[in-house]
Amino acid sequence: MDILIATSGEYPELGPYDRGILDALGRLGLKARPQVWTDERADWGEARAVVIQSTWDYHLAPEKFLAWAEGVASVASLFNPPRLLTGNVHKRYLRDLERKGVAVTPTEWIGPTDDFRLGNVLRERSWRRAVVKPAVSAGANETYIVDLEAIRDVESRIARLAADHEIMVQPYLTAFETEGERSYVFIDGDLSHVVHRPPTLASAVRGFTEPHASSEYDAGEVRLAERAMGTLEERPLYARVDVATDNAGVARLQELELIEPVLFTSLAPGSVDRLARAISARL
């Protein structure tokens, strides 16, 4: 076996947008198959390389996941490597990016030992609406949209969440309802393609109900994404930079995904073969 593609038990055949990687590797004469990362029977050392793809449950046991990654890296080449994964599990990497001059969405970080009231946080920041989520999370897991006027309805729930996890509080961006966000996908350190992810509320109006590849690159957003990529100590095999416009019209980085981002290779012609060639070059 040349390559194992790590995935989760819920997606044993990989996520729907990126399953083409198996055939693309096959066209290069490489044998590849999916493997659930939590399967204790798996022999990761049988492969020359392991590529993380759809491990979308890692946030439920981040320490276990990082220990797994270290173990795999000791017997095979792992992409992305543990040193990139470790810094990306906790959303504090956004704070580091901000310190390096990358425009990210303003964030309040609240730890389990902090004495806080969510309403006070919103008032001090002049945020009428905010998004609250754990600093270690994936997707919309434990994510709440809160309104200052109705803060009492959720304040106790947020306090319970903060008692066990560091949480992050950010202003709610109206762009999530109007224009959505853009995902800038990088393969082997270079920009491969851009995917527009429309908001649920606006998708019917705009005629799109699913993410779709975009042929229009916003130069400012590309510079933002490339600046974020430039902060990394090494070139990742894959990465996805998510960008949205804030309420003042400024492009802000939402995520720099290095662990298991959907790369949307099925939407961008040629991108899956580009990824396969990048994997092959690293063997």
Residue pairs with C-beta under 8 A, 6 or more apart in sequence:
1 31
1 32
1 33
1 46
1 47
1 48
2 25
2 30
2 31
2 32
2 47
2 48
2 49
2 283
3 25
3 30
3 31
3 32
3 47
3 48
3 49
3 50
3 51
3 279
4 32
4 33
4 34
4 35
4 42
4 44
4 46
4 47
4 49
4 50
4 51
4 76
5 14
5 21
5 22
5 32
5 33
5 34
5 35
5 50
5 51
5 53
5 54
6 34
6 35
6 36
6 37
6 50
6 51
6 52
6 53
6 54
6 55
6 72
7 13
7 14
7 15
7 34
7 35
7 36
7 37
7 53
7 54
7 55
8 36
8 37
8 38
8 54
8 55
8 56
8 57
8 58
9 36
9 38
9 39
9 57
10 56
10 57
11 54
11 56
12 34
12 36
13 19
13 34
14 21
14 22
14 34
14 53
14 54
15 53
15 54
15 56
15 262
16 266
17 211
17 262
17 263
17 264
17 265
17 266
17 267
18 53
18 54
18 262
18 263
18 264
18 265
18 266
18 272
19 266
20 265
20 266
20 272
21 32
21 51
21 53
21 265
21 272
21 275
21 276
22 32
22 33
22 34
24 272
24 273
24 275
24 276
25 31
25 32
25 276
25 279
25 280
26 32
27 273
27 276
28 276
28 277
28 280
30 276
30 279
30 280
30 283
34 53
34 54
35 42
35 44
35 50
36 42
37 52
37 55
37 58
37 65
37 68
38 57
38 68
44 50
44 71
44 72
44 75
44 76
45 75
45 76
47 76
48 76
48 77
48 283
49 76
49 77
49 78
49 79
49 279
49 282
49 283
50 72
50 76
50 77
50 78
50 79
51 79
51 237
51 279
52 69
52 78
52 79
52 80
52 85
52 259
52 260
53 260
54 260
55 65
55 259
55 260
56 138
56 139
56 260
57 138
58 65
58 89
58 138
58 259
58 260
59 89
59 136
59 137
59 138
59 141
62 89
62 90
62 136
65 85
65 89
66 82
66 85
66 86
66 89
69 78
69 82
69 85
70 82
72 78
73 81
73 82
77 282
77 283
79 236
79 237
79 238
79 279
79 282
80 236
80 237
80 238
80 239
80 258
80 259
81 234
83 233
83 234
84 232
84 234
84 236
84 258
85 258
85 259
87 93
87 96
87 258
88 256
88 257
88 258
88 259
89 136
89 259
90 135
90 136
90 166
91 135
91 136
91 137
91 168
92 109
92 135
92 166
93 256
94 104
94 105
94 107
94 168
94 253
94 256
95 107
95 109
96 231
97 104
97 228
97 231
97 253
97 256
98 104
100 231
101 227
102 224
102 227
102 228
102 231
102 253
103 224
103 250
103 251
103 252
103 253
104 252
104 253
104 254
105 170
105 171
105 173
105 244
105 246
105 252
105 253
105 254
106 125
106 170
106 171
107 168
107 169
107 170
108 121
108 125
108 168
108 169
108 170
109 135
109 166
109 167
109 168
110 116
110 121
110 162
110 166
110 167
110 168
110 169
111 162
111 166
112 162
112 163
112 164
112 165
112 166
114 162
116 162
117 155
118 132
118 146
118 151
118 154
118 155
118 158
118 159
118 169
119 148
119 151
119 152
119 155
121 127
121 130
121 169
122 128
122 130
122 146
122 148
122 151
122 169
123 148
125 171
127 148
127 171
127 172
128 147
128 148
128 149
129 145
129 146
129 147
129 148
129 171
129 172
130 145
130 146
130 148
130 169
130 170
130 171
130 172
131 143
131 144
131 145
131 146
131 169
131 170
131 171
131 172
132 143
132 144
132 145
132 146
132 158
132 161
132 167
132 168
132 169
133 140
133 141
133 142
133 143
133 144
133 167
133 168
134 141
134 142
134 161
134 165
134 166
134 167
134 168
135 165
135 166
135 167
135 168
136 165
136 166
137 143
138 260
142 161
142 165
144 154
144 157
144 158
145 172
146 154
146 158
158 167
161 167
171 246
171 247
173 244
173 245
173 246
173 247
173 252
174 247
175 181
175 199
175 244
175 245
175 246
175 247
176 199
176 244
177 199
177 201
177 202
178 199
178 201
178 202
179 198
179 199
179 202
179 244
179 245
180 196
180 197
180 198
180 199
180 202
180 203
180 244
181 196
181 197
181 242
181 243
181 244
181 254
182 194
182 195
182 196
182 197
182 214
182 218
182 221
182 242
182 243
182 244
183 194
183 195
183 196
183 197
183 211
183 240
183 241
183 242
183 243
183 261
183 264
184 191
184 194
184 221
184 222
184 225
184 240
184 241
184 242
184 243
185 191
185 192
185 193
185 194
185 195
185 238
185 239
185 240
185 261
185 263
185 264
185 268
185 271
186 192
186 225
186 229
186 236
186 238
186 239
186 240
186 241
187 237
187 238
187 263
187 271
187 274
187 275
187 278
188 235
188 237
188 274
188 278
188 281
189 229
189 235
189 236
191 222
191 225
191 226
192 268
192 271
192 274
192 275
193 213
193 264
193 267
193 268
193 271
194 213
194 214
194 216
194 217
195 211
195 212
195 213
195 214
195 264
195 267
195 268
196 208
196 211
196 212
196 213
196 214
197 211
197 242
198 206
198 208
198 209
198 210
198 211
198 212
203 209
203 210
211 264
211 267
212 267
213 264
213 267
213 268
218 251
220 251
221 243
221 251
224 241
224 243
224 251
224 253
225 241
225 243
225 253
228 241
228 253
228 256
229 239
229 241
229 256
232 239
232 258
236 258
237 275
237 278
237 279
237 282
238 258
238 261
238 263
238 275
238 278
239 256
239 257
239 258
239 261
240 255
240 256
240 257
240 261
240 262
240 263
241 253
241 255
241 256
241 257
242 253
242 254
242 255
242 256
242 257
243 251
243 252
243 253
243 254
244 251
244 252
244 254
245 251
245 252
246 252
263 271
263 275
264 271
265 271
265 272
265 275
266 272
